[in-house]
Amino acid sequence: MMKDKLVDKVYAILSKVIDPELGRALVDYDLIMKEWINVDPTNKSIIVEWFPTSPFCPLLVYISAAIYYIIKKNFPNWNVKVKLHPNVIGANQWNELLEDTNNLEKIVKEMKDKGWLKKFLLEE
């Protein structure tokens, strides 16, 4: 059950990602659930779906970038994708934007440069 252990590890890592408006971890509010984490050890691939408090959340892209960053930091040689759960209004459009990992990398860099990353992570 290596896959289950990896899902548990990713979930534990994601417990450090917070919504700055709520001030608590996304996992505390079931905005990220274990069932929404897909780990493929053979292809070194991790896909995480999450549910923002609002489909119009102004921090949606930044929270997604923080999710991407914290997983990539712990799984540096893995392919990491962050998506909105399919039940989120406009998920397809957001997911097209989030599909571009180069864009997520730029957002992470901006967050680091401006000191914002620590607002989205419990420890950084």
N, C-alpha and C positions, 0 to 999 in steps of 0.2 A: 504493500500500500504506500509506496513512495509518493505517488501522486497526492494522496490524502495528506501526508505529512507536509508536502510542499504547499498545498492549499492552506493548511494551518499556519505555516510559516509566513506566507504572503499576507494572510489575514492579520496575524500578529503585527507585522510590519505596518499594515494599513491602519492599525489602531493608533498610530502616531499622527495621522492626517486629521486636521481639525477644520471645521467650518468656522472662520473667524467671527462670523456674526453670532453663532451659537456658543462658541468658546469651548466646544467639546468635540471629541472624536466622531467622525462620520459613522463608525461602527456602533457607537453608543446609541445612535438613532436609527439603526438598521438602514442607513443610506448606502452602506456597502454590506453585503451579506456573503457568506461563504459560497452559497450556491451560484453567485455571480462571478466567481473567480474560476477561470479555466487555465489550468497548468498542463502543458504538454512537455514533459521532461525529454522526450525523444528529439523534438525539434527546438528545444530550449525556447519555448514560447509561453508568455503569460498574457492573458486578456482579463482585464478587470472592468466590470460594468458597475456603474454607481447611479444613484438617484439624488439629484439636487433637491433642496427644500422647495425650490420653485424652478420651473423650466425657463424662467426669465431671470434667474439668479445672475447678478452682475459679476460674481466671482467664479462662475462656472468653469471658464477656461483656466483660471489660475488654480482652482482646486484640482482640476484634471491634471494640470502640469505638476502640481505637488505630488499627486498620486503616482504619476509617471516617474518623477524624480526619485522618490523614496524606494520604489521597486527597483529601478535601474541601478541605484546606489548599492542595493543588496544583491542584485543579479546582473552585474555589469555586462556579461557576454550573452545575455538573453534578449530576445525580441519582445518588447513590451508594448502593449496596446491598451489604451484607456478609452472606454466608450460609455455613453449614457445608456441606461437600461432602456429596452425597447418601449416600455410603457410611458416614458417621458415624452411630453408634447414636444415635437420638433426634433426628436432624437436622431432621425436620419440626417438632417441638416447639420446638427452639431457633430455627429460622428464622422461626417465627411471632413469637417475641419480638424477634428482630433486625430484622424487617420494619418495626418502629416506629422511624423515624428520630428522632422527638422523644425517645424513650427513650434512644437512642444519644447524642443531643446532651446530655441530662442527665448521662449517665454520663461523657462527655468533660469536662463542666464540673466534675463532682465530682473527676475525676482531676486536672484542672488546679488546682482549689482546694486539694487535699490534697498537691500536688506528686508525684503518682503517675505522671503521664504520662511523665516522663523514665525511669521504670523499664521502659517498654514500647517506647521509641524510642531508637535509637542516638544521635541528635542532636536535642535539643529544648531 
